[in-house]
Amino acid sequence: MSDSPGAWYASLPPISKFWFTACGGCTVGYHCSLIDPRALMLSWTIVRRKFQPWRVVTNFFFLGKFSLGFAMRMVMIAQYAVSLEKQSFTGASATADFLTFLLFGVALLTPLELVVPSLAQAFYGDSLIFMCLYLWSRENPRARVSLMGVVRVGAFYFPWAMLAMTVLMGGDPVPDFLGIVAGHTYYFFTRLYPLRYGCRSFIRTPKFVRAIADYVNARNGVANAASNAVTPPRARYFYGRGNRLGGD
């Protein structure tokens, strides 16, 4: 356990740290009247007509105003995205592979407005978080997780339990469901299909993503991303104890 919040924050892997900081910063900026969420949301009409391509990325950074839901989403990034980046994506290209995973989610979610307008969202941050949660649940299927400190469920079913809780709290389950679908799509093409047919993953890390990851690692003083390595992800299943959502 880190000795202080500052030490804990400094220990975060680079991609998750950036995402966590951006989400927190956008909500703080909103409450300080420094950021207008309408300038961050995804609208392909605005992207095309006003040439504002940053919306394809910035919509993933706004998780709403300060609330219990916002706090839960931030905790999920801090636990499950960080766990994936540190443990599930391993080897010298760990940072690049994790970034490719997130970019796959971006590429799968953002075109929904053009393909299935009824499912389109202005902000896909919740969906990307659930994508991380889903993959974590498949990488750690036998872990036990406490849901709000009340009910303990197997990690394998945890994404669905969280979706059910969203419904019970009166929230919109569509973003959560989209994240689960995106997570399963990635898991299928990188884990299930290659394992079944003995082939390589269909999703490869592009060279430009490796270049970005090398730059990020250099800026963060990471000489070799392999320092996160434990065992290759396809052969690794962690059967340890789950962490309580929002706990220490």
Order of alpha helices (4+ residues) and beta strands (2+ residues): alpha-alpha-alpha-alpha-alpha-alpha-alpha-alpha-beta-beta-alpha-alpha-alpha-alpha
